[in-house]
Amino acid sequence: MRKKQLFALLLAGALTVSMAPATAFAAEDPAAQTIEGQTEESTQQPESGTETAPVTETPQEPTPQPTEPAAETPTEAPAETPADTPSETPQPSPDTQPEEGNAQIEQTQSEETTPTPEANEGSGSIIVGETPYDTLNEAVTAVTGSAEEPAEILLSGDVEISETVSITEGKFVIITAASENTNIKRASGFTGEMFRVEGGNFQLGGSIESEGEQEAVTGTLTVDGSIDDSDTGLADGSIVAVTGGTFALSDGVTLTGNVIEGNGGAVLNTGGNVALYGGTITGNQAGNGGGVYSDSTIAVRGTVNVSDNTKYGDVAANNIVLSGSAAVNVTGAVTGSAIGILCENGTAGTQVITLAEGVTDVTLADVVAAFTYNGSGFTLGSDGTLVSAVSTTPTPTPEPLKLTGISMEWTGPTSARVTCVSNKDGWYYAGWVTRGSEAPVFDLEQDGVTVRANREFTIDLRDLDPDSAIDVYVRVKDTDNNLSKKMLFRLDESQRPSTSPTPTPPSRDPIIPSVTESVVTGLEKPLAFYPNVFYDFTVTGAGSDNTDPIQGDVRWVPLYWAMSTNPSMNNRHVSWRIGSESGISAAGTYNIYIFFQKYEYDGTQWQATDVVEYATYQFRSQAITITASPTPTATIVGYDENGNPIYSNNTVDGTVTGATSTTESVSTADESPIGTMSMLAVASLLAGGYVIVRKRKKGM
């Protein structure tokens, strides 16, 4: 009787015969034989496939009756010596139909004489041909196999290994399951590599050969790397470590449960070849490559599931990790597959999935859909390359400095005003020449007059040549020392006012007020200087209320304020608000200096002079406690820099360090630096003394 029939009877229907051979080492299947097999066409059909046809064409050979005795006589098998029965029981020709009356006898003899792999719970069997072995190491050591006829080791039940099973150079070994729920486990205390491929060829799962024919094995095999007798569950090695040769995984096999701190939870490939032609790799953890870590290309075809593997100590998906130039080479259809991959040092454009040469039944775009990229920085393109998942924001091009002219006008026979705007903070420089002369040269090493971005500024020009046409030039330098082009303003001579006629003697003496007669309102009371609280105030220059001026009258126009009598350009403040960035907790009195420009009435209009004077004023601060989180009441004492009201009982939670003395800093609302006690506003007319400074400007 044929071996496949005896085997089927012995397992009492546990094994089924199929016409789909899947061994990765049969000589007829180049894709699973050797290293070269990983890149060959998936469309090649093994010749053995044609030999399996008789298996399905002769189902009448095993009669229906044998299935019952098979279950009734398992205890009789040990009474016979397995080695004696093959010579005593002649095998019928495959073409001979046994008579019905003899079928029961032949089946009984078969059951008594053939070693039966029993799948009892808690025990397992290891069979090579008709020879049983106590351990997998013994079985692998005893066999060699070849590419044409690999050694087949058939397992059932639970098989434990207590030391690494090595497949050395020259060996061709297939380990497969003879029944459902076959398991390979670690023996107590064993934490090393379960299998090591050192130059040989090793396959888990697939088909077995009986009398020259390939028979599919329908059993399931689980290789479980978990460690039950450990608090951490940590192993010291992978389930399969490949340092040379080839490892192949086929249908019906699951690699699971292995947890290591190193690389390659289930499979670690560092110098060999890996082929995934089916099976499942799941539930493993490793430092990198929870499922598979490989430094060379992995061949894939069939239905493969590599998912739910993670990095050790992490929850991030970490299934197949490709190191160096490693990639996945698809040698056939991957229908129903779910495979997670990650490039250890991938960059955009790296080719991680390729299609083997000669494969025509699928396209690269078809197979890429079965893969998921586990990293956050990339996705997989339809061409199998890495595509950056991070949207890159182009570096914005800095806006160039731009000076724009707004207006120009004559303000007198020898005076004019130009208005401009700059799109950036900086300083302006201005000068005039008679028309036809070269443009003036500005000393850009010195600070000009401060300008604010997108705020109009005016330039008053005086003592212009009364007999020549005038050209005005303006230039701006921003805070990054970028320069605008010189802008030309050609004053229209036809619009120049005529020289004033001889004035009529005034009916009264000219009014010439002192600069100290200027009035400040809004800061009469002590101010509560909470952090970033600002108070508006008003400055009215002396003589501003003169509504019926005569020639010789004087008025003072406020220009800016400062905390010193000789401020730099950066410390001249034109915003009439006062506040402190860090707050002032102590009561105190401070000086502030307001600068005014003198204007004289020429009988027709007010004319700016080159006289700039300042007056000294004082303001006071309240004693307050500085804490966090303002709580408003009905009394508004000021406004913050965004225009929000500040209430009388505002507090800020927590003590502000460095802000508890009368030397705390005061800042301007426009955030201009003003030194140790830089204030944004002028106090009300609490004037002490004043000092008059006359500045004769020879040029702008």
C-alpha positions as CSV (number, residue, x, y, z in Angstrom):
1,M,0.0,0.0,0.0
2,R,1.3,3.6,-0.8
3,K,2.9,5.5,2.1
4,K,0.4,8.3,1.7
5,Q,-2.5,5.8,2.3
6,L,-0.9,4.3,5.3
7,F,-0.1,7.7,6.8
8,A,-3.7,8.9,6.3
9,L,-5.0,5.8,8.0
10,L,-2.6,6.0,10.9
11,L,-3.7,9.6,11.6
12,A,-7.3,8.6,11.4
13,G,-8.3,11.3,9.0
14,A,-6.1,14.0,10.7
15,L,-4.1,14.4,7.5
16,T,-5.7,15.3,4.2
17,V,-4.2,14.8,0.8
18,S,-3.9,17.9,-1.5
19,M,-2.7,18.5,-4.9
20,A,-0.9,21.8,-4.0
21,P,2.8,21.1,-3.2
22,A,4.5,24.0,-1.6
23,T,8.0,22.9,-0.5
24,A,10.5,25.6,-0.7
25,F,13.4,23.2,-1.4
26,A,12.1,20.9,-4.1
27,A,14.4,20.9,-7.1
28,E,11.4,21.7,-9.3
29,D,10.6,25.0,-7.4
30,P,13.6,27.3,-8.0
31,A,12.0,30.0,-5.8
32,A,12.5,28.0,-2.6
33,Q,15.7,26.0,-3.3
34,T,18.6,28.3,-2.9
35,I,19.7,31.9,-2.7
36,E,19.1,32.3,-6.4
37,G,15.5,31.1,-5.9
38,Q,14.5,34.4,-4.3
39,T,14.7,36.3,-7.5
40,E,13.3,33.7,-10.0
41,E,9.9,34.0,-11.6
42,S,6.9,33.1,-9.5
43,T,5.2,31.9,-12.6
44,Q,7.4,28.7,-12.8
45,Q,5.5,25.6,-11.8
46,P,7.3,22.7,-10.2
47,E,7.3,19.5,-12.1
48,S,6.2,17.7,-9.0
49,G,2.9,19.5,-9.4
50,T,2.1,17.2,-12.3
51,E,2.9,14.2,-10.2
52,T,0.4,15.0,-7.5
53,A,-2.6,14.5,-9.8
54,P,-2.9,10.8,-9.0
55,V,-3.5,11.7,-5.4
56,T,-6.8,13.3,-6.2
57,E,-7.6,10.9,-9.0
58,T,-7.6,7.7,-6.8
59,P,-9.6,8.5,-3.7
60,Q,-11.2,5.1,-4.0
61,E,-8.2,3.2,-2.7
62,P,-8.8,3.9,1.0
63,T,-12.2,2.3,1.6
64,P,-14.6,4.0,4.0
65,Q,-14.3,1.2,6.6
66,P,-10.7,1.8,7.8
67,T,-11.6,5.1,9.5
68,E,-13.4,3.2,12.3
69,P,-10.7,0.6,13.2
70,A,-8.1,3.4,13.1
71,A,-9.8,5.0,16.1
72,E,-10.3,1.6,17.9
73,T,-6.8,0.2,17.7
74,P,-4.2,2.9,18.6
75,T,-3.1,0.9,21.7
76,E,-2.2,-2.1,19.7
77,A,0.6,-0.4,17.7
78,P,3.3,-0.6,20.4
79,A,2.9,-4.4,20.6
80,E,4.6,-4.7,17.2
81,T,8.1,-3.7,16.3
82,P,7.9,-0.9,13.6
83,A,11.1,-2.0,12.0
84,D,9.8,-5.6,11.3
85,T,6.5,-4.8,9.6
86,P,7.7,-3.3,6.3
87,S,9.2,-6.7,5.2
88,E,6.3,-8.7,6.5
89,T,3.6,-6.6,4.8
90,P,3.8,-6.5,1.0
91,Q,2.6,-3.3,-0.5
92,P,0.0,-3.5,-3.3
93,S,0.6,-1.7,-6.6
94,P,-0.9,1.7,-6.7
95,D,-3.0,0.6,-9.6
96,T,-4.3,-2.5,-7.7
97,Q,-7.7,-2.1,-6.2
98,P,-7.8,-4.1,-2.9
99,E,-10.7,-6.4,-2.5
100,E,-13.3,-5.2,-0.1
101,G,-12.8,-8.2,2.2
102,N,-9.1,-7.6,2.5
103,A,-9.3,-3.9,3.1
104,Q,-9.8,-4.2,6.9
105,I,-6.9,-6.6,7.3
106,E,-4.5,-4.4,5.3
107,Q,-5.5,-1.4,7.3
108,T,-5.1,-3.2,10.6
109,Q,-1.6,-4.4,9.6
110,S,-0.7,-0.8,8.7
111,E,-1.8,0.5,12.0
112,E,0.2,-2.0,13.9
113,T,3.5,-1.7,12.0
114,T,3.9,2.0,11.1
115,P,5.3,4.5,13.7
116,T,2.4,6.9,14.4
117,P,3.1,10.5,15.4
118,E,0.8,10.9,18.3
119,A,-0.6,14.4,19.2
120,N,-1.5,13.9,22.8
121,E,-1.6,17.0,24.9
122,G,1.6,17.8,26.7
123,S,3.6,15.4,24.5
124,G,4.9,15.4,20.9
125,S,6.4,13.2,18.3
126,I,9.3,13.7,15.9
127,I,9.4,11.4,12.9
128,V,11.8,11.2,10.0
129,G,10.5,8.7,7.5
130,E,9.7,5.8,9.8
131,T,12.3,6.7,12.5
132,P,11.2,8.5,15.7
133,Y,13.5,10.9,17.5
134,D,13.5,12.2,21.0
135,T,14.6,15.7,20.2
136,L,14.7,18.0,17.2
137,N,18.4,18.4,17.5
138,E,18.8,14.6,17.2
139,A,16.6,14.5,14.1
140,V,18.3,17.5,12.4
141,T,21.8,16.1,13.2
142,A,20.8,12.7,11.8
143,V,19.6,14.0,8.4
144,T,21.3,15.8,5.5
145,G,18.9,16.0,2.6
146,S,19.6,17.7,-0.7
147,A,18.1,20.3,-3.0
148,E,16.3,17.6,-5.0
149,E,15.2,15.6,-1.9
150,P,15.3,17.7,1.3
151,A,15.1,15.8,4.6
152,E,11.5,16.0,6.0
153,I,10.9,16.1,9.7
154,L,7.2,15.5,10.7
155,L,6.0,16.8,14.1
156,S,2.8,16.5,16.1
157,G,1.7,17.6,19.5
158,D,3.9,19.8,21.7
159,V,7.7,19.6,21.0
160,E,10.1,21.3,23.4
161,I,13.6,22.4,22.6
162,S,16.2,22.9,25.2
163,E,19.1,24.0,23.0
164,T,19.6,25.8,19.7
165,V,18.8,23.6,16.7
166,S,21.5,24.3,14.1
167,I,21.1,23.8,10.3
168,T,24.7,23.7,9.2
169,E,26.1,24.0,5.7
170,G,25.1,21.3,3.3
171,K,21.8,20.4,5.0
172,F,18.4,20.7,3.4
173,V,15.7,20.4,6.1
174,I,11.9,20.8,6.2
175,I,10.1,20.8,9.5
176,T,6.3,20.6,9.1
177,A,3.2,19.6,11.2
178,A,1.5,16.3,10.8
179,S,-1.6,17.6,12.7
180,E,-3.5,20.6,13.8
181,N,-2.3,22.5,16.8
182,T,1.3,21.3,16.6
183,N,3.6,23.5,18.7
184,I,7.3,24.0,19.2
185,K,8.1,25.6,22.5
186,R,11.0,26.5,24.7
187,A,11.9,24.1,27.4
188,S,12.1,25.5,30.9
189,G,15.2,27.7,31.3
190,F,16.1,27.8,27.6
191,T,16.3,31.5,26.4
192,G,18.7,31.3,23.4
193,E,18.1,31.2,19.6
194,M,15.6,28.4,18.9
195,F,16.9,27.7,15.3
196,R,20.1,28.9,13.7
197,V,20.8,28.6,10.0
198,E,24.5,28.5,9.4
199,G,24.9,27.9,5.7
200,G,22.2,25.2,5.2
201,N,18.7,25.5,3.9
202,F,15.8,25.4,6.3
203,Q,12.1,25.6,5.8
204,L,9.3,25.7,8.3
205,G,6.0,24.3,6.9
206,G,5.3,23.1,3.4
207,S,4.8,19.6,1.9
208,I,6.2,16.1,2.5
209,E,7.1,13.5,-0.1
210,S,5.6,10.0,-0.2
211,E,6.8,7.5,-2.8
212,G,8.1,10.3,-5.0
213,E,5.0,12.4,-4.8
214,Q,4.5,15.7,-3.0
215,E,1.7,15.7,-0.5
216,A,0.4,18.9,1.1
217,V,0.4,18.8,4.9
218,T,-2.7,20.3,6.4
219,G,-1.5,20.6,10.0
220,T,-0.7,23.9,11.7
221,L,2.6,24.6,13.3
222,T,3.1,27.4,15.9
223,V,6.7,28.2,17.0
224,D,6.2,30.0,20.3
225,G,9.2,31.8,21.7
226,S,7.6,33.0,24.9
227,I,9.1,32.2,28.3
228,D,6.6,31.2,31.0
229,D,9.0,30.9,33.9
230,S,10.4,34.4,33.8
231,D,9.2,37.7,35.3
232,T,10.4,39.7,32.3
233,G,9.7,37.2,29.6
234,L,12.9,38.2,27.9
235,A,14.7,35.7,25.7
236,D,18.3,36.0,24.6
237,G,17.9,35.1,21.0
238,S,15.5,35.1,18.0
239,I,13.2,32.3,17.0
240,V,15.3,31.9,13.8
241,A,18.7,33.4,13.4
242,V,20.2,33.3,9.9
243,T,23.9,33.8,9.5
244,G,24.2,32.0,6.2
245,G,22.2,29.9,3.8
246,T,18.4,30.3,3.4
247,F,15.4,30.3,5.7
248,A,11.9,29.9,4.2
249,L,8.5,30.3,5.9
250,S,5.5,28.6,4.4
251,D,1.7,28.4,4.9
252,G,0.3,27.0,8.1
253,V,3.2,28.2,10.3
254,T,3.1,31.0,12.9
255,L,6.1,32.5,14.7
256,T,5.0,34.3,17.8
257,G,5.7,35.3,21.4
258,N,9.4,36.0,21.3
259,V,10.6,39.0,23.3
260,I,14.2,40.2,23.1
261,E,16.2,43.4,23.6
262,G,18.3,42.8,20.5
263,N,17.2,42.9,16.8
264,G,14.9,40.4,15.1
265,G,12.2,39.2,17.4
266,A,11.1,36.3,15.2
267,V,13.7,36.3,12.4
268,L,17.2,37.8,12.5
269,N,19.0,37.7,9.2
270,T,22.6,38.9,9.2
271,G,24.3,37.3,6.2
272,G,21.9,34.8,4.8
273,N,18.6,34.9,2.9
274,V,15.0,34.9,4.0
275,A,12.0,33.9,1.9
276,L,8.4,34.4,3.1
277,Y,6.1,32.2,1.0
278,G,3.3,32.1,3.5
279,G,2.7,31.9,7.2
280,T,2.3,34.4,10.0
281,I,4.7,36.4,12.1
282,T,2.9,38.2,14.9
283,G,3.1,39.1,18.6
284,N,6.9,39.4,18.8
285,Q,9.0,42.3,20.3
286,A,12.6,43.3,19.7
287,G,14.9,46.3,20.0
288,N,14.4,46.7,16.2
289,G,12.6,44.4,13.8
290,G,10.0,43.0,16.2
291,G,9.0,40.6,13.4
292,V,12.0,40.4,11.1
293,Y,15.3,42.3,11.0
294,S,17.3,41.7,7.8
295,D,20.4,43.2,6.2
296,S,19.7,41.6,2.8
297,T,16.7,41.4,0.4
298,I,13.7,39.3,1.5
299,A,11.8,37.3,-1.1
300,V,8.0,37.4,-0.7
301,R,5.1,35.7,-2.4
302,G,1.8,34.0,-1.4
303,T,-0.3,35.0,1.5
304,V,2.0,36.4,4.2
305,N,1.0,38.1,7.4
306,V,3.6,40.1,9.3
307,S,1.7,42.3,11.7
308,D,1.2,43.3,15.3
309,N,4.9,43.0,16.1
310,T,6.3,45.9,18.2
311,K,9.5,47.5,19.4
312,Y,10.6,46.2,22.8
313,G,9.3,48.6,25.5
314,D,7.1,50.5,22.9
315,V,3.7,50.1,21.3
316,A,4.8,51.4,17.9
317,A,4.4,48.9,15.0
318,N,7.8,47.4,14.2
319,N,7.3,44.4,11.8
320,I,9.9,44.0,9.1
321,V,12.9,46.3,9.5
322,L,15.2,46.6,6.5
323,S,18.8,47.5,7.2
324,G,21.3,49.1,4.8
325,S,20.4,48.4,1.2
326,A,18.0,45.6,2.0
327,A,14.6,45.5,0.3
328,V,11.6,43.3,-0.3
329,N,11.6,41.5,-3.7
330,V,8.1,40.2,-4.6
331,T,8.3,37.0,-6.7
332,G,4.6,36.5,-7.3
333,A,1.1,37.5,-6.2
334,V,0.7,38.4,-2.6
335,T,-3.1,38.1,-2.4
336,G,-4.5,38.5,1.1
337,S,-1.1,39.5,2.6
338,A,-0.7,42.2,5.3
339,I,2.9,43.2,5.8
340,G,4.4,46.0,7.8
341,I,7.8,47.3,6.8
342,L,10.3,50.0,7.9
343,C,13.6,51.2,6.5
344,E,16.1,51.6,9.3
345,N,17.9,54.5,7.5
346,G,15.5,55.2,4.7
347,T,15.4,58.5,2.8
348,A,12.9,59.8,0.3
349,G,13.2,57.9,-2.9
350,T,14.7,54.8,-1.4
351,Q,13.5,51.6,-3.3
352,V,12.1,49.3,-0.6
353,I,9.8,47.1,-2.7
354,T,10.8,45.6,-6.0
355,L,9.2,43.2,-8.5
356,A,11.3,40.2,-9.5
357,E,12.3,40.0,-13.2
358,G,9.9,38.0,-15.3
359,V,6.9,38.3,-13.0
360,T,4.0,39.2,-15.2
361,D,0.8,38.2,-13.4
362,V,0.9,41.2,-11.1
363,T,2.3,44.8,-11.2
364,L,4.4,46.6,-8.7
365,A,1.5,48.9,-7.8
366,D,-0.7,45.8,-7.2
367,V,1.7,44.3,-4.6
368,V,2.6,47.6,-2.9
369,A,-1.0,47.7,-1.6
370,A,-0.3,44.7,0.6
371,F,2.4,46.6,2.5
372,T,2.1,49.3,5.2
373,Y,5.0,51.6,6.1
374,N,5.4,51.6,9.9
375,G,7.5,54.8,10.2
376,S,6.0,58.2,10.7
377,G,8.3,60.1,8.4
378,F,7.4,58.3,5.1
379,T,4.7,56.5,3.1
380,L,5.0,54.0,0.3
381,G,4.7,55.2,-3.2
382,S,3.0,53.1,-5.9
383,D,6.5,52.5,-7.4
384,G,7.7,50.9,-4.1
385,T,9.8,53.9,-3.0
386,L,9.7,56.0,0.2
387,V,7.7,59.2,-0.1
388,S,8.2,61.8,2.6
389,A,5.2,62.3,4.7
390,V,6.4,65.6,6.2
391,S,5.2,68.6,4.3
392,T,8.1,70.9,3.8
393,T,7.4,74.6,4.3
394,P,9.6,76.7,1.9
395,T,11.7,79.2,3.7
396,P,9.9,82.5,3.2
397,T,11.8,85.1,1.1
398,P,12.5,88.1,3.3
399,E,10.4,91.1,2.3
400,P,12.8,93.7,0.9
401,L,13.0,97.1,2.5
402,K,10.7,99.5,0.8
403,L,10.4,103.3,1.1
404,T,7.2,104.9,-0.2
405,G,6.6,108.6,-0.7
406,I,3.2,109.9,0.6
407,S,3.3,113.7,0.0
408,M,5.4,116.8,-0.4
409,E,4.5,120.4,0.1
410,W,5.9,123.9,0.6
411,T,5.3,125.2,4.1
412,G,6.9,128.6,3.3
413,P,9.1,130.4,0.8
414,T,12.2,128.6,2.3
415,S,10.6,125.6,4.0
416,A,8.9,122.4,2.9
417,R,7.6,119.1,4.3
418,V,7.9,115.6,2.9
419,T,5.9,112.6,4.2
420,C,7.0,109.0,3.7
421,V,6.4,105.5,5.0
422,S,8.8,102.5,5.5
423,N,7.7,98.9,5.6
424,K,10.3,98.1,8.3
425,D,11.6,99.6,11.5
426,G,14.8,101.6,11.1
427,W,16.1,105.1,10.6
428,Y,15.7,107.8,7.9
429,Y,18.2,110.1,6.5
430,A,17.2,113.2,4.5
431,G,18.9,116.2,2.7
432,W,18.3,118.7,0.0
433,V,20.3,120.1,-2.9
434,T,19.6,122.7,-5.6
435,R,18.2,121.1,-8.7
436,G,20.9,119.7,-11.0
437,S,23.4,119.1,-8.2
438,E,24.6,115.7,-7.1
439,A,22.5,113.8,-4.5
440,P,23.7,114.3,-0.9
441,V,25.9,111.7,0.8
442,F,24.5,110.4,4.1
443,D,26.6,109.3,7.1
444,L,25.0,105.8,7.5
445,E,27.4,105.0,10.4
446,Q,25.4,107.4,12.5
447,D,21.8,106.8,13.6
448,G,19.3,108.8,11.7
449,V,15.8,109.6,12.9
450,T,13.8,106.6,14.1
451,V,10.9,105.3,12.0
452,R,8.4,102.6,12.7
453,A,7.2,100.0,10.2
454,N,4.2,101.1,8.2
455,R,3.8,104.4,10.1
456,E,4.0,107.6,8.2
457,F,6.8,110.0,9.2
458,T,7.3,113.7,8.2
459,I,10.5,115.5,7.4
460,D,10.5,119.3,7.8
461,L,13.1,121.2,5.7
462,R,14.1,124.7,6.5
463,D,16.4,127.4,5.2
464,L,16.0,126.3,1.6
465,D,17.6,128.3,-1.2
466,P,15.0,131.0,-2.0
467,D,16.3,131.5,-5.5
468,S,16.8,127.9,-6.8
469,A,14.6,124.9,-7.4
470,I,14.9,122.3,-4.7
471,D,15.4,118.5,-4.8
472,V,14.9,116.5,-1.6
473,Y,16.5,113.0,-1.1
474,V,15.3,110.5,1.5
475,R,16.8,107.1,2.4
476,V,16.0,104.5,5.0
477,K,18.2,101.9,6.8
478,D,16.4,99.0,8.6
479,T,17.4,97.2,11.8
480,D,19.3,94.6,9.7
481,N,21.3,97.4,8.1
482,N,19.6,96.9,4.7
483,L,19.3,100.2,2.8
484,S,16.5,101.5,0.6
485,K,17.2,103.3,-2.6
486,K,17.5,107.1,-2.3
487,M,14.0,108.5,-3.1
488,L,13.9,111.9,-4.9
489,F,11.2,114.5,-4.2
490,R,11.2,117.4,-6.7
491,L,9.5,120.3,-5.0
492,D,7.2,122.2,-7.5
493,E,8.5,125.7,-7.8
494,S,5.1,126.9,-9.1
495,Q,3.7,126.0,-5.7
496,R,6.3,127.8,-3.6
497,P,4.8,130.5,-1.5
498,S,5.8,134.0,-2.4
499,T,8.0,136.1,0.0
500,S,5.8,137.6,2.7
501,P,4.9,141.2,2.2
502,T,6.0,143.8,4.8
503,P,3.9,142.9,7.7
504,T,1.4,145.3,9.2
505,P,2.6,146.3,12.6
506,P,0.9,144.1,15.2
507,S,-1.8,145.4,17.4
508,R,-0.2,143.7,20.4
509,D,3.1,142.4,21.5
510,P,4.0,138.8,20.3
511,I,3.0,136.0,22.6
512,I,6.2,134.1,23.4
513,P,5.4,131.4,26.0
514,S,8.0,129.4,27.9
515,V,8.3,125.7,27.0
516,T,7.5,125.0,30.7
517,E,4.0,126.3,30.2
518,S,3.2,123.1,28.3
519,V,0.6,121.0,30.0
520,V,0.5,117.2,30.7
521,T,-2.8,115.6,31.7
522,G,-3.6,112.0,32.7
523,L,-0.8,111.4,35.1
524,E,-1.7,113.7,38.0
525,K,-2.2,110.8,40.5
526,P,0.2,108.1,41.5
527,L,0.1,105.2,39.1
528,A,-0.3,101.5,39.8
529,F,2.5,100.1,37.6
530,Y,1.4,96.5,37.3
531,P,3.4,94.4,34.7
532,N,2.6,95.4,31.2
533,V,-0.1,97.9,32.2
534,F,0.0,101.1,30.2
535,Y,-1.6,104.5,30.8
536,D,-2.4,107.1,28.1
537,F,-1.6,110.8,28.8
538,T,-1.8,114.0,26.8
539,V,0.8,116.7,26.2
540,T,-0.3,120.1,25.1
541,G,2.5,122.4,24.0
542,A,2.6,126.0,25.3
543,G,1.0,128.4,22.9
544,S,-1.1,125.7,21.2
545,D,-4.3,127.5,22.3
546,N,-3.3,130.7,20.3
547,T,-6.1,130.9,17.7
548,D,-5.4,134.4,16.5
549,P,-1.7,134.5,16.0
550,I,0.3,137.5,14.8
551,Q,3.8,137.7,13.4
552,G,6.3,136.8,16.1
553,D,4.0,134.6,18.2
554,V,5.5,131.4,19.4
555,R,4.2,128.0,20.2
556,W,5.8,124.7,21.3
557,V,4.9,121.4,19.6
558,P,5.8,118.2,21.5
559,L,8.2,116.0,19.6
560,Y,9.1,113.1,21.9
561,W,10.0,112.3,25.5
562,A,12.9,110.5,27.2
563,M,14.3,109.6,30.6
564,S,17.5,111.6,30.1
565,T,18.4,115.0,29.0
566,N,20.5,113.8,26.1
567,P,18.8,110.6,24.8
568,S,20.0,108.6,21.9
569,M,17.8,108.1,18.8
570,N,16.6,104.8,20.2
571,N,15.5,106.4,23.5
572,R,13.4,109.1,21.9
573,H,9.7,108.1,22.3
574,V,6.8,109.4,20.3
575,S,4.1,107.2,21.8
576,W,2.3,109.0,24.6
577,R,1.7,106.0,26.9
578,I,3.5,104.9,30.1
579,G,3.9,101.5,31.8
580,S,6.3,98.9,33.1
581,E,7.0,95.5,31.6
582,S,7.9,94.0,35.0
583,G,5.9,96.3,37.2
584,I,6.9,98.7,40.0
585,S,5.9,97.6,43.5
586,A,7.3,100.5,45.6
587,A,6.1,104.1,45.8
588,G,8.4,106.6,44.2
589,T,8.8,109.8,42.2
590,Y,10.6,110.0,38.9
591,N,11.8,112.6,36.4
592,I,10.8,112.6,32.8
593,Y,11.9,115.0,30.0
594,I,9.6,116.1,27.2
595,F,11.2,117.7,24.1
596,F,9.3,120.4,22.1
597,Q,10.1,122.1,18.8
598,K,9.6,125.9,18.6
599,Y,7.3,127.3,15.9
600,E,7.0,131.0,15.0
601,Y,4.2,132.7,13.2
602,D,5.5,134.6,10.1
603,G,2.3,136.6,9.6
604,T,0.9,134.0,7.2
605,Q,1.5,130.6,8.8
606,W,3.4,128.9,11.6
607,Q,7.0,128.1,10.6
608,A,9.1,125.4,12.3
609,T,12.4,126.6,13.7
610,D,15.5,124.7,14.5
611,V,15.0,125.2,18.2
612,V,14.3,122.1,20.3
613,E,14.0,122.5,24.1
614,Y,12.9,120.2,26.9
615,A,11.1,120.6,30.1
616,T,11.5,118.4,33.2
617,Y,8.4,116.9,34.8
618,Q,7.8,114.3,37.5
619,F,5.4,111.4,38.0
620,R,4.7,109.0,40.9
621,S,4.2,105.3,41.4
622,Q,1.9,103.6,43.9
623,A,3.0,101.0,46.4
624,I,1.4,97.8,45.2
625,T,1.7,94.0,45.5
626,I,2.5,92.2,42.3
627,T,0.9,88.7,42.0
628,A,-0.7,86.8,38.9
629,S,-4.2,86.6,37.2
630,P,-5.9,90.0,37.1
631,T,-9.4,90.2,38.7
632,P,-11.3,93.2,37.3
633,T,-13.6,95.5,39.3
634,A,-15.6,98.4,38.1
635,T,-12.7,100.9,38.3
636,I,-10.5,101.2,35.2
637,V,-7.1,102.6,36.0
638,G,-5.5,102.1,32.6
639,Y,-5.1,99.9,29.5
640,D,-2.7,97.1,28.5
641,E,-0.7,97.1,25.3
642,N,-3.5,95.4,23.4
643,G,-6.0,98.0,24.5
644,N,-7.7,95.9,27.2
645,P,-8.8,97.8,30.4
646,I,-6.8,97.4,33.6
647,Y,-8.7,97.5,36.9
648,S,-7.8,99.0,40.2
649,N,-7.4,95.7,42.1
650,N,-5.5,93.8,39.4
651,T,-3.1,91.2,40.9
652,V,-0.7,88.8,39.4
653,D,-0.4,85.4,41.0
654,G,3.1,84.7,42.2
655,T,5.9,87.1,43.2
656,V,7.7,88.8,40.3
657,T,11.4,88.7,41.1
658,G,13.6,91.7,40.5
659,A,10.6,94.0,40.6
660,T,10.3,95.2,44.2
661,S,12.3,98.4,44.4
662,T,11.9,101.9,43.1
663,T,14.6,101.2,40.5
664,E,12.3,98.8,38.5
665,S,12.2,99.4,34.8
666,V,9.5,101.3,33.0
667,S,8.8,100.6,29.3
668,T,7.0,102.2,26.4
669,A,3.9,101.0,24.8
670,D,5.7,100.7,21.5
671,E,8.3,98.5,23.1
672,S,11.1,101.0,22.6
673,P,14.1,100.4,24.9
674,I,14.5,103.3,27.3
675,G,17.1,102.3,29.8
676,T,16.9,101.4,33.4
677,M,13.9,103.7,34.2
678,S,12.5,104.0,30.6
679,M,8.9,105.4,30.9
680,L,6.3,105.7,28.1
681,A,4.6,108.9,29.2
682,V,5.0,112.3,30.5
683,A,3.8,113.1,34.0
684,S,1.3,115.9,34.5
685,L,2.6,119.4,35.1
686,L,4.5,118.6,38.3
687,A,7.4,120.4,36.8
688,G,10.5,120.9,38.7
689,G,13.0,122.9,36.7
690,Y,13.6,122.8,33.0
691,V,16.7,123.1,30.9
692,I,16.6,124.6,27.5
693,V,18.7,123.0,24.9
694,R,19.0,124.7,21.6
695,K,20.1,122.5,18.8
696,R,20.9,124.2,15.6
697,K,20.5,121.6,12.9
698,K,22.9,122.2,10.0
699,G,21.5,119.2,8.1
700,M,19.0,116.4,8.5
